[in-house]
Amino acid sequence: MRARKALPLALPLALPLALPLVLAAAPAAVAAETTVVVTGAKSAPAGWSTATCPAHSHLTGGGYAFAPAGPGDTVLVNAPVPSDPGTWSARAEHGVVTAYALCETED
């Protein structure tokens, strides 16, 4: 019986230089999105300010500008309106507030 010669553990692999490329189809063009800032009306003292996104856009965030009536005055509400998903609202305890809505629209 003839003894077999042991092979080295690490064999170099020869790969062909020209491998076929598989390319995925490019995704369809996506409309560009534009951010629009909508400013609500300035509130009365301790009143509400709301900012509503225009048609064909959606709310992505919001905020407010605040003029406190005095030391310790605070903003009580700074949030989207649950019953109107395209609107941001803000309300100060005593001062004046202006709401801002960040809206995204597709071009």
C-alpha positions as CSV (number, residue, x, y, z in Angstrom):
1,M,0.0,0.0,0.0
2,R,1.3,3.4,-0.9
3,A,1.4,6.2,1.7
4,R,-0.3,9.4,0.9
5,K,1.5,12.7,1.1
6,A,-0.1,15.3,3.5
7,L,-1.3,18.5,1.9
8,P,-0.5,21.8,3.3
9,L,-3.3,23.3,5.5
10,A,-3.5,26.6,3.7
11,L,-3.8,26.4,0.0
12,P,-3.6,29.5,-2.1
13,L,-6.7,29.9,-4.2
14,A,-6.4,31.1,-7.7
15,L,-9.4,33.2,-8.6
16,P,-10.1,34.3,-12.1
17,L,-9.3,38.0,-12.7
18,A,-12.5,38.7,-14.5
19,L,-15.5,37.9,-12.3
20,P,-19.0,38.5,-13.7
21,L,-20.5,41.6,-12.0
22,V,-24.1,41.5,-10.8
23,L,-25.5,44.9,-10.5
24,A,-28.8,45.7,-8.9
25,A,-31.2,48.0,-10.8
26,A,-31.0,51.6,-9.6
27,P,-34.0,52.7,-7.5
28,A,-36.5,54.9,-9.2
29,A,-35.9,58.6,-8.8
30,V,-37.2,60.0,-5.5
31,A,-38.7,63.4,-5.2
32,A,-36.6,65.9,-3.3
33,E,-37.9,67.0,0.1
34,T,-38.0,70.6,1.1
35,T,-38.3,71.8,4.7
36,V,-40.6,74.7,5.3
37,V,-40.9,76.6,8.5
38,V,-44.4,77.9,9.3
39,T,-44.8,80.7,11.9
40,G,-48.0,80.8,14.0
41,A,-49.5,84.1,15.2
42,K,-48.1,85.6,18.4
43,S,-50.3,84.6,21.3
44,A,-52.0,86.9,23.8
45,P,-50.5,86.7,27.3
46,A,-51.1,83.1,28.6
47,G,-52.7,82.3,25.2
48,W,-52.1,79.7,22.5
49,S,-50.1,79.9,19.3
50,T,-50.5,77.3,16.6
51,A,-48.6,76.8,13.3
52,T,-50.2,74.5,10.6
53,C,-48.3,72.9,7.7
54,P,-49.5,73.7,4.2
55,A,-51.4,71.2,2.1
56,H,-49.3,68.4,0.6
57,S,-46.8,68.5,3.4
58,H,-46.3,66.8,6.7
59,L,-45.1,67.9,10.2
60,T,-41.6,66.8,11.2
61,G,-41.2,68.9,14.3
62,G,-41.7,72.3,15.8
63,G,-40.8,74.8,18.5
64,Y,-41.6,78.2,19.9
65,A,-40.3,81.7,20.6
66,F,-41.1,82.9,24.1
67,A,-41.3,86.3,25.8
68,P,-41.8,85.6,29.5
69,A,-44.0,87.9,31.5
70,G,-41.6,87.8,34.4
71,P,-39.2,85.7,36.4
72,G,-40.3,82.1,36.7
73,D,-42.7,82.3,33.8
74,T,-42.6,79.1,31.7
75,V,-43.9,77.5,28.6
76,L,-46.6,75.0,29.5
77,V,-47.2,73.4,26.1
78,N,-44.8,72.8,23.2
79,A,-46.1,69.9,21.1
80,P,-47.9,68.6,18.0
81,V,-51.7,68.8,18.2
82,P,-53.0,65.2,18.5
83,S,-56.3,65.9,16.7
84,D,-54.5,67.7,13.8
85,P,-51.3,65.9,12.8
86,G,-50.0,68.8,10.7
87,T,-50.2,71.4,13.5
88,W,-47.7,72.4,16.3
89,S,-48.9,74.4,19.3
90,A,-47.4,76.3,22.2
91,R,-48.7,78.0,25.3
92,A,-47.0,80.1,27.9
93,E,-48.0,80.3,31.6
94,H,-48.2,84.1,31.6
95,G,-46.1,85.4,28.8
96,V,-46.4,85.6,25.0
97,V,-45.4,82.7,22.7
98,T,-45.1,82.1,19.0
99,A,-45.3,78.5,17.6
100,Y,-43.2,77.2,14.7
101,A,-44.0,74.1,12.6
102,L,-41.3,72.3,10.6
103,C,-43.0,70.9,7.6
104,E,-41.6,68.7,4.8
105,T,-43.0,68.9,1.3
106,E,-42.0,66.8,-1.7
107,D,-40.9,68.7,-4.8
